């Protein structure tokens, strides 16, 4: 039971579409090893640089630097995890979804519906949290329904959905069906 739960978690976290077998487990292991190495190198270089800046007296407002450092680390580690796993899985092809020619249209339609629903969720998330961090002393309901907040969230959601659709559509591969 535990192994099944772990497999579901790994499949969901890495976005693996197919069957979780030994080959996929091997590729996930290789990808995570490279992620750990890349994150370690990033953290060592980044923290050494911050230590150097602090020791030279170049930093006067430590609170701002602390928040900036946290933001850079979150974005950097997320980018490393995303890029290393993306290129590793692209190289091995385990995220490709193989369909026969007759089912490609139905698969693409299902993928487009999923992209729109994820994009809608991203819009709502960005709209609400963007408003919470940008109230400027005004009320939540007043700020939530301003055209500026809606426009910014909608623009980001459209860009996110377009990129997700572009890269996801490329993972659907057509294979020949052998009826022998």
Secondary structure, DSSP 4 states (H G I P E B T S, - for coil): -HHHHHHHHHHHHHT--S---HHHHHHHHHHHHHHHHHHHHHHHHHHHHHHHHHHTT--S-HHHHHHHHHHHHHHHHHHHHHHHHHHHHHHHTTT-EEEEGGGHHHHHHHHHHHHHHHHHHHHHHHHHHHHHT--TTS-HHHHHT-HHHHHHHHHHHHHHHHHHHHHHHTTEEEEPPP--
